[in-house]
Structures are given as structure tokens and as C-alpha cells.
Amino acid sequence: MNRSAFITTLIPSIAIAYLLVKFSDLPWTALRILALILTIAGIIAVAIARYQLGNSFTLSAQARTLVTRGIYCKIRNPVYIFSAIAIAALFIYINRPVYLWSFLILVPLQFIRAHIESRVLEEKFGDTYRQYKSQTWF
């Protein structure tokens, strides 16, 4: 995992861990337990996806290599999907479901970013990327 991937995974993970501890004294309901499980699972899945990207991870859309192994053999943008799951679950865990409104901004931005990345990858890898795209979800 390159340095920027490590840092961009570590900093949000520390912030989320802080929130998990800070709000741990709220009443434990089935929904909160599920939210905790989904938050942790989402963070782990993001870390795995970032690791599987290796040196292909960048903050801007670049086409270094086409990663099609691991999680990427089924999902083209697992970092976006699993981070959204972790964030949504975290909002429920900290008893702030009103923050879910932020997804009205976050989700379209993620779709735009995924589209830009897709275009860059298609320009570099052509038919190989188009075939990969046809066999994977988002």
C-alpha cells in the first residue's frame, strides 16, 4: 500500500474509532449494534480495497494499472460503496440519523468521481476495461 493510501485510510479510521468510543455510552439497541457492526465491516472493507489497489491508488483519476482481483473482480468502486456504508452506519451508531441528508451531496459526488475514473480507465485500457466493466457492478 502506498503512503497516500495508508494515510487516507488511517486518518478516517482514527476519527471513526474516536466517535465509536465517544458515543459508546448511548443505549444499546439492536439497531445500534447493527450500525456498529456495519461501521467496522465498512472500515475493514475499505482498508482491504485500498490494499488491493496497491500503487494504483491515487487521489486524482489516473490509469496506472487495471486492478481486477480481490474485491475488484465483482465491484469496480468498492472504496466508495464501503465508505458510504461505514459513514451511514456511523451516523446511526452515534444517534445522528439526520446527518444522512449529507448523502444527497455525497452520493452524486461519488457517482461523478466514478464516472471520471471510468472514462480515464477506458481511454487507457480500451476493450479490456469495457469487458471488465460489463462483468462488474458499480
C-alpha positions, 0 to 999 in steps of 0.5 A: 500500500502506498503512503497516500493510501495508508494515510487516507485510510488511517486518518478516517479510521482514527476519527471513526474509532474516536466517535465509536468510543465517544458515543459508546455510552448511548443505549444499546439497541439492536439497531445500534449494534447493527450500525456498529457492526456495519461501521467496522465491516465498512472500515475493514472493507475499505482498508482491504480495497485500498490494499488491493489497489496497491500503487494504483491508488491515487487521489486524482483519476489516473490509469496506472494499472487495471486492478481486477482481483480481490474485491475488484473482480465483482465491484469496480468502486468498492472504496466508495460503496464501503465508505458510504456504508461505514459513514451511514452506519456511523451516523446511526451508531452515534444517534445522528440519523439526520446527518444522512441528508449529507448523502444527497451531496455525497452520493452524486459526488461519488457517482461523478468521481466514478464516472471520471475514473471510468472514462480515464480507465477506458481511454487507457485500457480500451476493450479490456476495461469495457469487458471488465466493466460489463462483468462488474457492478458499480 
